[in-house]
Amino acid sequence: MPENKLMNGHKQQIRVWCDGCYDMVHFGHANSLRQAKALGDYLIVGIHTDEEITKHKGPPVFTEEERYKMVRGIKWVDEVVEGAPYVTTLETLDKYDCDFCVHGDDITMTADGVDTYHLVKSAGRYREVQRTAGVSTTDLVGRMLLLTRNHFKQGQYEYHVTKEHSSTMGQDSSARSPYTGCSQFLPTTQKIIQFSDGKSPKPGDKIVKAKEQGDYLIVGLHTDPVVNRYKRSNYPIMNLHERVLSVLACKYVSEVVIGAPYTVSKDLMEHFKVDVVVHGKTPVMEDENGQDPFKYPKEKGKFIIVESGNDMTTEKIVERIIRNRLDFEARNSKKEKKEIELIEALKANKL
């Protein structure tokens, strides 16, 4: 844990600043924020506007309002600043009383090729954390756009590490940038522990499947083949291991059941002492035996349908990406080219 500053003999919290686009928020973003929070006591995250992102990188997939909401849902984030400047300045850090800025060890540049963190680096108010290998926004966009299935593997290939194949989206051998090109993510028990809050339900806690309905929220995640059975195509976009970390990063989630059965049975509810099972208003496909997967909790009066307040679906995200395919391909190509140029320039300076 970081040492707190002393101010007039009293300990003062260390305030940390992070900023970025946070488009297609994934567990890599969450892991970066987790590491940043570990360097201090209070984490503030600045998020760029759609206009700024479009100017410097190309169009974002999600709107700024959607991105603000997603980042606020991450468990390590204490505060979100909307419309943060694309280049991090000392004035920004001072305005929010932040000691330093934290970013991953990848490269972020303006449209003119300027390091967006050069000012805070020069002032010694910059810290760096390790980028999460095996995932990027570019990679996820590629999976959706090209309908690849390489991200979920079965049997002997489940943990096989290879380059994904996508000539235009930065996933194959032509993706020379170490930041844009991605190999398959490998899960570890340590990573799961880092993302988990490690808390067990207390005696008397109401155990549920939606936080507002109780005290302890358990989320069951289906395996890749089960998801693919009812969603078809190349779904799920993220494999089971990736989805586990993504859900654990949500501040409302207490526990995740990895590879939960499609049908919520009596045994499952008794094992986890579930009081209420909750589902949204999206259609539910019957189990392979033709039964309603929520038949048992419904019969026991322990099933609730909730309104999410949001009509966003994976299918709608895919539609956005396909609709703007050329723009996204141009964005990713430009991003990779700038990264490679900067890497080569850094190598030349070291010679």
C-alpha positions as CSV (number, residue, x, y, z in Angstrom):
1,M,0.0,0.0,0.0
2,P,1.2,3.5,-0.7
3,E,2.5,5.7,2.1
4,N,0.2,8.7,2.8
5,K,1.6,12.2,2.6
6,L,2.0,14.1,5.9
7,M,0.3,17.5,6.1
8,N,0.7,19.3,9.4
9,G,1.4,16.0,11.1
10,H,-1.8,14.4,9.7
11,K,-1.9,11.8,7.0
12,Q,-3.4,13.0,3.7
13,Q,-4.8,10.7,1.0
14,I,-2.8,10.2,-2.2
15,R,-5.0,11.1,-5.1
16,V,-4.3,9.4,-8.5
17,W,-5.4,10.6,-11.9
18,C,-6.0,8.4,-14.9
19,D,-7.5,9.4,-18.3
20,G,-8.3,7.9,-21.6
21,C,-11.0,7.1,-24.2
22,Y,-12.3,4.0,-22.4
23,D,-14.1,2.9,-25.5
24,M,-15.3,-0.7,-25.5
25,V,-14.4,-0.9,-21.8
26,H,-12.9,-4.3,-21.1
27,F,-10.9,-6.1,-18.4
28,G,-7.7,-4.6,-19.7
29,H,-9.0,-1.1,-18.9
30,A,-10.2,-2.4,-15.5
31,N,-6.8,-4.0,-14.7
32,S,-5.0,-0.7,-15.5
33,L,-7.4,1.2,-13.1
34,R,-6.9,-1.5,-10.5
35,Q,-3.1,-1.0,-10.6
36,A,-3.5,2.8,-10.5
37,K,-5.7,2.6,-7.5
38,A,-3.1,0.5,-5.7
39,L,-0.6,3.4,-6.0
40,G,-2.8,5.7,-4.0
41,D,-6.0,6.1,-2.0
42,Y,-8.5,7.9,-4.3
43,L,-8.7,7.3,-8.0
44,I,-10.1,10.0,-10.4
45,V,-10.6,9.0,-14.0
46,G,-10.9,11.6,-16.8
47,I,-12.7,10.6,-20.0
48,H,-12.3,12.3,-23.3
49,T,-15.2,13.5,-25.4
50,D,-16.3,12.0,-28.7
51,E,-15.1,15.1,-30.5
52,E,-11.5,14.8,-29.1
53,I,-11.3,11.1,-29.8
54,T,-12.5,11.5,-33.3
55,K,-9.9,14.2,-33.9
56,H,-7.0,12.2,-32.6
57,K,-7.9,8.6,-33.2
58,G,-11.0,8.3,-35.2
59,P,-14.6,7.7,-34.2
60,P,-15.3,5.9,-30.9
61,V,-17.7,2.9,-30.8
62,F,-19.5,4.2,-27.7
63,T,-20.8,7.7,-27.1
64,E,-19.2,9.8,-24.3
65,E,-22.3,9.4,-22.1
66,E,-22.1,5.6,-22.5
67,R,-18.4,5.6,-21.7
68,Y,-18.9,7.8,-18.6
69,K,-21.5,5.3,-17.3
70,M,-19.3,2.2,-18.0
71,V,-16.3,3.6,-16.2
72,R,-18.4,4.7,-13.1
73,G,-19.3,1.0,-12.8
74,I,-15.7,-0.2,-12.3
75,K,-15.0,-1.1,-8.7
76,W,-11.7,0.8,-8.3
77,V,-13.0,4.1,-9.6
78,D,-13.9,6.8,-7.0
79,E,-14.7,9.7,-9.3
80,V,-15.2,10.3,-13.1
81,V,-14.3,13.6,-14.8
82,E,-16.3,14.2,-18.0
83,G,-14.6,15.8,-21.0
84,A,-11.0,15.5,-19.8
85,P,-8.4,17.1,-22.2
86,Y,-6.7,14.7,-24.6
87,V,-3.2,15.9,-23.5
88,T,-2.8,15.6,-19.7
89,T,-1.6,18.9,-18.2
90,L,-0.3,19.9,-14.8
91,E,-3.2,22.3,-14.5
92,T,-5.6,19.3,-14.7
93,L,-3.7,17.4,-12.0
94,D,-3.7,20.5,-9.8
95,K,-7.4,21.3,-10.4
96,Y,-8.4,17.9,-9.0
97,D,-5.7,17.9,-6.4
98,C,-4.0,14.8,-7.9
99,D,-0.4,13.9,-6.9
100,F,0.4,12.1,-10.2
101,C,-1.0,10.6,-13.4
102,V,-1.0,6.9,-14.1
103,H,-1.1,5.1,-17.5
104,G,-0.2,1.8,-19.0
105,D,3.1,1.0,-20.7
106,D,1.7,1.5,-24.2
107,I,1.9,4.6,-26.3
108,T,-0.8,7.3,-26.6
109,M,-0.3,10.2,-29.1
110,T,-2.2,13.1,-30.5
111,A,-3.1,13.4,-34.1
112,D,0.2,15.3,-34.5
113,G,2.3,12.4,-33.1
114,V,2.9,14.1,-29.7
115,D,3.0,11.9,-26.5
116,T,-0.1,12.9,-24.6
117,Y,1.7,12.5,-21.3
118,H,4.9,14.5,-22.1
119,L,4.0,17.4,-19.8
120,V,3.4,15.3,-16.7
121,K,6.4,13.1,-17.5
122,S,8.7,16.1,-17.6
123,A,7.4,17.3,-14.3
124,G,8.0,13.9,-12.6
125,R,4.3,13.4,-12.0
126,Y,3.8,10.3,-14.1
127,R,3.7,6.6,-13.1
128,E,3.4,3.7,-15.4
129,V,1.7,0.3,-14.9
130,Q,1.8,-2.8,-17.0
131,R,-0.6,-3.2,-19.9
132,T,-2.8,-6.3,-19.8
133,A,-1.5,-8.6,-22.5
134,G,-4.0,-10.3,-24.8
135,V,-6.7,-7.8,-25.1
136,S,-7.3,-4.4,-26.7
137,T,-10.2,-2.4,-28.1
138,T,-8.8,-3.0,-31.6
139,D,-8.9,-6.7,-30.9
140,L,-12.5,-6.7,-29.7
141,V,-13.6,-4.6,-32.7
142,G,-11.9,-7.1,-35.0
143,R,-13.8,-10.0,-33.4
144,M,-17.1,-8.3,-34.0
145,L,-16.3,-6.9,-37.4
146,L,-14.8,-10.1,-38.9
147,L,-16.9,-12.6,-37.0
148,T,-13.8,-14.5,-36.0
149,R,-14.2,-17.5,-33.6
150,N,-10.6,-17.9,-32.6
151,H,-11.1,-16.3,-29.2
152,F,-13.1,-19.2,-27.9
153,K,-11.3,-22.5,-28.2
154,Q,-12.3,-25.9,-26.9
155,G,-10.7,-29.2,-26.0
156,Q,-6.9,-29.4,-26.6
157,Y,-6.9,-25.8,-28.0
158,E,-8.6,-24.1,-25.1
159,Y,-5.3,-22.7,-23.7
160,H,-3.3,-22.6,-27.0
161,V,-1.6,-19.2,-27.5
162,T,-1.5,-18.1,-31.1
163,K,-1.8,-14.8,-33.0
164,E,-5.4,-14.1,-34.1
165,H,-5.9,-13.8,-37.8
166,S,-7.2,-10.4,-39.0
167,S,-5.3,-8.6,-41.7
168,T,-7.1,-5.3,-41.3
169,M,-7.8,-5.1,-37.5
170,G,-4.3,-5.5,-36.1
171,Q,-4.4,-9.1,-35.0
172,D,-2.1,-11.1,-37.3
173,S,1.6,-11.0,-38.3
174,S,1.1,-7.7,-40.1
175,A,0.1,-6.1,-36.7
176,R,3.7,-5.2,-35.8
177,S,2.8,-2.9,-33.0
178,P,3.1,-4.7,-29.6
179,Y,0.1,-2.6,-28.4
180,T,-2.3,-3.1,-31.3
181,G,-1.5,-6.7,-32.1
182,C,-2.9,-9.2,-29.6
183,S,-2.3,-12.8,-28.7
184,Q,-4.8,-14.8,-26.7
185,F,-5.3,-13.9,-23.1
186,L,-4.2,-16.4,-20.6
187,P,-6.0,-16.5,-17.2
188,T,-4.4,-17.1,-13.9
189,T,-5.7,-17.7,-10.4
190,Q,-3.7,-14.6,-9.3
191,K,-5.5,-12.4,-11.8
192,I,-8.9,-13.6,-10.6
193,I,-7.9,-13.0,-7.0
194,Q,-6.8,-9.5,-7.8
195,F,-10.2,-8.7,-9.4
196,S,-12.3,-10.4,-6.7
197,D,-13.2,-8.5,-3.5
198,G,-12.7,-11.8,-1.6
199,K,-15.8,-11.2,0.6
200,S,-18.2,-14.0,1.6
201,P,-21.8,-13.4,2.3
202,K,-22.5,-12.5,6.0
203,P,-25.1,-14.4,8.0
204,G,-28.5,-13.0,7.1
205,D,-27.4,-11.5,3.8
206,K,-30.0,-11.8,1.0
207,I,-28.2,-13.6,-1.8
208,V,-29.5,-12.5,-5.2
209,K,-28.7,-12.1,-8.9
210,A,-29.2,-8.3,-9.2
211,K,-27.7,-6.0,-6.6
212,E,-30.8,-3.8,-5.8
213,Q,-32.7,-6.9,-4.8
214,G,-30.4,-7.9,-2.0
215,D,-27.1,-7.7,-0.2
216,Y,-24.8,-10.2,-2.0
217,L,-24.9,-10.5,-5.8
218,I,-23.8,-13.7,-7.5
219,V,-23.5,-13.7,-11.3
220,G,-23.5,-17.0,-13.2
221,L,-21.5,-17.0,-16.4
222,H,-22.2,-19.7,-19.1
223,T,-19.4,-21.5,-20.9
224,D,-18.6,-20.5,-24.5
225,P,-20.3,-23.5,-26.2
226,V,-23.5,-22.8,-24.1
227,V,-23.5,-19.1,-25.2
228,N,-22.9,-20.0,-28.8
229,R,-25.8,-22.5,-28.8
230,Y,-28.3,-19.8,-28.1
231,K,-26.6,-16.8,-29.7
232,R,-25.0,-18.5,-32.7
233,S,-22.5,-16.8,-35.1
234,N,-19.2,-16.0,-33.4
235,Y,-20.7,-15.3,-30.0
236,P,-19.6,-14.9,-27.3
237,I,-17.3,-12.0,-28.3
238,M,-15.2,-12.5,-25.2
239,N,-14.4,-16.1,-24.1
240,L,-15.3,-17.3,-20.6
241,H,-12.0,-16.3,-19.0
242,E,-12.2,-12.8,-20.3
243,R,-15.9,-12.5,-19.3
244,V,-15.1,-13.6,-15.7
245,L,-12.7,-10.7,-15.2
246,S,-15.0,-8.2,-17.0
247,V,-17.9,-9.0,-14.6
248,L,-15.7,-9.2,-11.5
249,A,-14.5,-5.6,-12.3
250,C,-18.1,-4.4,-11.8
251,K,-18.5,-2.7,-8.4
252,Y,-22.0,-4.3,-7.9
253,V,-20.8,-7.9,-8.3
254,S,-19.9,-9.9,-5.2
255,E,-19.1,-13.3,-6.7
256,V,-19.0,-15.0,-10.1
257,V,-19.9,-18.7,-10.8
258,I,-17.6,-19.7,-13.6
259,G,-19.3,-22.0,-16.1
260,A,-22.7,-21.8,-14.5
261,P,-25.3,-24.3,-15.9
262,Y,-27.9,-22.8,-18.2
263,T,-30.8,-24.0,-16.1
264,V,-31.1,-22.6,-12.6
265,S,-31.9,-25.7,-10.6
266,K,-32.9,-26.5,-7.1
267,D,-29.4,-27.8,-6.3
268,L,-27.7,-24.7,-7.6
269,M,-30.0,-22.4,-5.5
270,E,-29.5,-24.5,-2.4
271,H,-25.8,-24.7,-2.9
272,F,-25.3,-20.9,-3.2
273,K,-28.2,-20.2,-0.8
274,V,-29.8,-18.0,-3.4
275,D,-32.9,-16.0,-2.3
276,V,-33.8,-14.4,-5.5
277,V,-33.0,-15.1,-9.2
278,V,-33.2,-12.0,-11.4
279,H,-33.2,-11.6,-15.2
280,G,-33.6,-8.7,-17.6
281,K,-36.3,-8.3,-20.2
282,T,-34.3,-9.8,-23.0
283,P,-35.8,-13.0,-24.5
284,V,-34.7,-16.3,-22.9
285,M,-34.1,-19.4,-25.0
286,E,-35.3,-22.8,-23.8
287,D,-32.8,-25.3,-22.5
288,E,-31.8,-28.2,-24.7
289,N,-34.6,-30.3,-23.2
290,G,-37.2,-27.7,-24.2
291,Q,-37.7,-26.5,-20.6
292,D,-37.7,-22.9,-19.3
293,P,-34.2,-22.5,-17.6
294,F,-35.9,-20.5,-14.8
295,K,-38.7,-23.0,-14.2
296,Y,-37.7,-23.9,-10.6
297,P,-37.2,-20.3,-9.2
298,K,-40.5,-19.3,-10.8
299,E,-42.3,-22.1,-9.2
300,K,-40.9,-21.1,-5.8
301,G,-41.8,-17.4,-6.3
302,K,-38.1,-16.5,-6.3
303,F,-37.8,-15.1,-9.8
304,I,-37.9,-11.4,-10.7
305,I,-37.7,-9.6,-14.1
306,V,-36.0,-6.2,-13.8
307,E,-35.8,-3.2,-16.2
308,S,-32.2,-2.4,-16.9
309,G,-33.0,1.1,-18.0
310,N,-30.8,0.5,-21.0
311,D,-31.6,-1.1,-24.4
312,M,-28.0,-1.7,-25.4
313,T,-27.1,-5.2,-26.6
314,T,-24.1,-6.9,-28.1
315,E,-25.9,-7.1,-31.4
316,K,-26.4,-3.3,-31.4
317,I,-22.7,-2.8,-30.8
318,V,-21.9,-5.1,-33.7
319,E,-24.3,-3.1,-35.9
320,R,-22.6,0.1,-35.0
321,I,-19.2,-1.3,-35.9
322,I,-20.3,-2.8,-39.2
323,R,-22.1,0.4,-40.1
324,N,-18.8,2.3,-39.6
325,R,-16.4,-0.4,-40.8
326,L,-14.3,1.7,-43.1
327,D,-13.9,4.4,-40.4
328,F,-12.8,1.9,-37.8
329,E,-10.4,0.1,-40.1
330,A,-8.8,3.5,-41.0
331,R,-8.6,4.4,-37.3
332,N,-6.8,1.2,-36.3
333,S,-4.4,1.4,-39.3
334,K,-3.5,5.0,-38.4
335,K,-3.1,4.1,-34.7
336,E,-0.7,1.3,-35.5
337,K,1.3,3.3,-37.9
338,K,1.9,6.1,-35.3
339,E,2.9,3.5,-32.7
340,I,5.4,1.8,-35.0
341,E,6.9,5.2,-36.0
342,L,7.3,6.2,-32.3
343,I,8.8,2.8,-31.4
344,E,11.4,3.1,-34.2
345,A,12.2,6.7,-33.1
346,L,12.7,5.5,-29.5
347,K,15.0,2.7,-30.7
348,A,17.0,5.2,-32.8
349,N,17.5,7.5,-29.8
350,K,18.9,4.6,-27.7
351,L,21.6,3.8,-30.3
